Amino acid sequence: MQHPIDIKTKSAVRRIAFIQASWHKEIVDQCRIAFIAEMAERGYTEDSIDFFEVAGAFEIPLHAKVLAKSGRYAAVVGTGLVVDGGVYRHEFVSQAVISGLMQAQLETEVPVISAVLTPHHFHSHDEHQNFFFQHFLVKGKEAAHACADTIARLQKIEALTQERIAA
């Protein structure tokens, strides 16, 4: 079983934060379900993941940054579905969310994994509903892979750094 570590303090007990937007919840839930299953395959139990639900994707970056800064998490994952709903321009929200997630990880040095989808065209008919319902299962697995892989690679970097300091 893998044990995520705190890159800065080398604490053996680190958790993963999973932030989920509540818009299109029945679709976005699929990402969480697949993420949990795939992380279990990689040795992480559901008990090591804290779940947070926010109103929409626009709220994910702030929560990601606050959670990353807490020192409690080895990684933060955000998932949501940004669609052109007419209130905000789709491009504005999409750009703000993705840029905010990148900024959060660069400022905190805690991986922030994005499973936020921003389709250019989304309609509430069955074809798109079914496609994205299934596609979020794929994105959940991909997010789990990226999460576990990034944690492991950062652990290796930290080990190399510590070896050089000791030498």
PAVEXKE-209330 format. One record per residue (C-alpha): x, y, z; residue number from 1. Coordinates in steps of 0.5 Angstrom, whole numbers, padded with zeros to 4 digits, always signed. Layout:
N
+-------+-------+-------+-------+
|  east | north |    up | lumse |
+-------+-------+-------+-------+
|     X |     Y |     Z |   NUM |
...
+-------+-------+-------+-------+
This chain:
167
+-------+-------+-------+-------+
|  east | north |    up | lumse |
+-------+-------+-------+-------+
| +0000 | +0000 | +0000 |     1 |
| +0003 | +0007 | -0002 |     2 |
| +0003 | +0012 | +0004 |     3 |
| +0003 | +0019 | +0001 |     4 |
| +0008 | +0023 | +0005 |     5 |
| +0008 | +0031 | +0006 |     6 |
| +0014 | +0033 | +0001 |     7 |
| +0016 | +0039 | +0006 |     8 |
| +0015 | +0035 | +0013 |     9 |
| +0016 | +0028 | +0011 |    10 |
| +0010 | +0026 | +0015 |    11 |
| +0008 | +0019 | +0013 |    12 |
| +0000 | +0021 | +0014 |    13 |
| -0002 | +0025 | +0008 |    14 |
| -0009 | +0025 | +0005 |    15 |
| -0012 | +0027 | -0001 |    16 |
| -0018 | +0033 | -0002 |    17 |
| -0023 | +0032 | -0007 |    18 |
| -0027 | +0038 | -0009 |    19 |
| -0033 | +0037 | -0013 |    20 |
| -0038 | +0042 | -0016 |    21 |
| -0045 | +0041 | -0015 |    22 |
| -0048 | +0043 | -0022 |    23 |
| -0049 | +0037 | -0026 |    24 |
| -0048 | +0033 | -0020 |    25 |
| -0051 | +0026 | -0023 |    26 |
| -0046 | +0027 | -0028 |    27 |
| -0040 | +0029 | -0024 |    28 |
| -0041 | +0024 | -0019 |    29 |
| -0038 | +0019 | -0024 |    30 |
| -0032 | +0022 | -0023 |    31 |
| -0032 | +0021 | -0016 |    32 |
| -0034 | +0014 | -0016 |    33 |
| -0028 | +0012 | -0021 |    34 |
| -0023 | +0016 | -0018 |    35 |
| -0025 | +0012 | -0011 |    36 |
| -0024 | +0006 | -0015 |    37 |
| -0018 | +0007 | -0018 |    38 |
| -0014 | +0010 | -0012 |    39 |
| -0016 | +0004 | -0009 |    40 |
| -0013 | +0000 | -0014 |    41 |
| -0007 | +0004 | -0013 |    42 |
| -0007 | +0003 | -0005 |    43 |
| -0011 | +0009 | -0003 |    44 |
| -0017 | +0007 | +0001 |    45 |
| -0023 | +0012 | +0001 |    46 |
| -0022 | +0014 | +0008 |    47 |
| -0015 | +0017 | +0006 |    48 |
| -0020 | +0022 | +0002 |    49 |
| -0023 | +0028 | +0004 |    50 |
| -0029 | +0030 | +0000 |    51 |
| -0032 | +0037 | -0001 |    52 |
| -0038 | +0040 | -0005 |    53 |
| -0038 | +0047 | -0008 |    54 |
| -0043 | +0050 | -0011 |    55 |
| -0040 | +0051 | -0018 |    56 |
| -0033 | +0050 | -0022 |    57 |
| -0032 | +0057 | -0021 |    58 |
| -0031 | +0056 | -0013 |    59 |
| -0026 | +0050 | -0014 |    60 |
| -0020 | +0054 | -0015 |    61 |
| -0020 | +0058 | -0008 |    62 |
| -0022 | +0051 | -0004 |    63 |
| -0016 | +0048 | -0008 |    64 |
| -0011 | +0053 | -0005 |    65 |
| -0014 | +0054 | +0002 |    66 |
| -0014 | +0046 | +0002 |    67 |
| -0007 | +0046 | -0001 |    68 |
| -0004 | +0051 | +0004 |    69 |
| -0007 | +0047 | +0010 |    70 |
| -0001 | +0042 | +0010 |    71 |
| -0006 | +0036 | +0011 |    72 |
| -0006 | +0034 | +0004 |    73 |
| -0001 | +0031 | -0001 |    74 |
| -0006 | +0033 | -0007 |    75 |
| -0012 | +0036 | -0009 |    76 |
| -0017 | +0034 | -0014 |    77 |
| -0022 | +0038 | -0017 |    78 |
| -0028 | +0036 | -0021 |    79 |
| -0034 | +0040 | -0025 |    80 |
| -0037 | +0041 | -0031 |    81 |
| -0037 | +0048 | -0034 |    82 |
| -0042 | +0049 | -0039 |    83 |
| -0045 | +0055 | -0043 |    84 |
| -0051 | +0056 | -0039 |    85 |
| -0052 | +0063 | -0042 |    86 |
| -0051 | +0067 | -0035 |    87 |
| -0043 | +0067 | -0035 |    88 |
| -0039 | +0066 | -0042 |    89 |
| -0037 | +0059 | -0042 |    90 |
| -0030 | +0061 | -0044 |    91 |
| -0029 | +0066 | -0038 |    92 |
| -0031 | +0061 | -0033 |    93 |
| -0027 | +0056 | -0036 |    94 |
| -0021 | +0060 | -0037 |    95 |
| -0022 | +0062 | -0029 |    96 |
| -0022 | +0055 | -0027 |    97 |
| -0017 | +0052 | -0030 |    98 |
| -0012 | +0058 | -0029 |    99 |
| -0014 | +0058 | -0022 |   100 |
| -0012 | +0051 | -0021 |   101 |
| -0005 | +0052 | -0024 |   102 |
| -0004 | +0058 | -0020 |   103 |
| -0006 | +0054 | -0013 |   104 |
| -0001 | +0049 | -0015 |   105 |
| +0004 | +0053 | -0017 |   106 |
| +0004 | +0058 | -0011 |   107 |
| +0003 | +0052 | -0005 |   108 |
| +0007 | +0047 | -0009 |   109 |
| +0002 | +0042 | -0007 |   110 |
| -0001 | +0038 | -0014 |   111 |
| -0008 | +0040 | -0016 |   112 |
| -0011 | +0035 | -0021 |   113 |
| -0016 | +0038 | -0025 |   114 |
| -0022 | +0034 | -0028 |   115 |
| -0026 | +0040 | -0029 |   116 |
| -0029 | +0039 | -0036 |   117 |
| -0030 | +0045 | -0041 |   118 |
| -0034 | +0042 | -0047 |   119 |
| -0035 | +0048 | -0052 |   120 |
| -0042 | +0045 | -0054 |   121 |
| -0047 | +0042 | -0048 |   122 |
| -0054 | +0040 | -0049 |   123 |
| -0058 | +0037 | -0044 |   124 |
| -0061 | +0032 | -0049 |   125 |
| -0060 | +0025 | -0048 |   126 |
| -0054 | +0024 | -0052 |   127 |
| -0050 | +0029 | -0049 |   128 |
| -0052 | +0027 | -0042 |   129 |
| -0050 | +0020 | -0043 |   130 |
| -0043 | +0022 | -0046 |   131 |
| -0041 | +0026 | -0041 |   132 |
| -0044 | +0021 | -0036 |   133 |
| -0039 | +0016 | -0039 |   134 |
| -0034 | +0020 | -0040 |   135 |
| -0033 | +0023 | -0033 |   136 |
| -0032 | +0015 | -0031 |   137 |
| -0026 | +0016 | -0035 |   138 |
| -0024 | +0023 | -0033 |   139 |
| -0024 | +0020 | -0025 |   140 |
| -0019 | +0014 | -0027 |   141 |
| -0015 | +0019 | -0031 |   142 |
| -0015 | +0024 | -0025 |   143 |
| -0013 | +0018 | -0020 |   144 |
| -0007 | +0016 | -0024 |   145 |
| -0005 | +0023 | -0025 |   146 |
| -0006 | +0024 | -0017 |   147 |
| -0002 | +0018 | -0015 |   148 |
| +0003 | +0019 | -0020 |   149 |
| +0005 | +0026 | -0018 |   150 |
| +0005 | +0024 | -0011 |   151 |
| +0010 | +0018 | -0012 |   152 |
| +0014 | +0023 | -0017 |   153 |
| +0015 | +0028 | -0012 |   154 |
| +0017 | +0023 | -0007 |   155 |
| +0022 | +0021 | -0011 |   156 |
| +0025 | +0028 | -0012 |   157 |
| +0025 | +0029 | -0005 |   158 |
| +0029 | +0023 | -0003 |   159 |
| +0034 | +0025 | -0009 |   160 |
| +0034 | +0032 | -0005 |   161 |
| +0035 | +0029 | +0002 |   162 |
| +0041 | +0025 | -0001 |   163 |
| +0044 | +0031 | -0004 |   164 |
| +0044 | +0034 | +0002 |   165 |
| +0046 | +0028 | +0007 |   166 |
| +0052 | +0027 | +0002 |   167 |
+-------+-------+-------+-------+
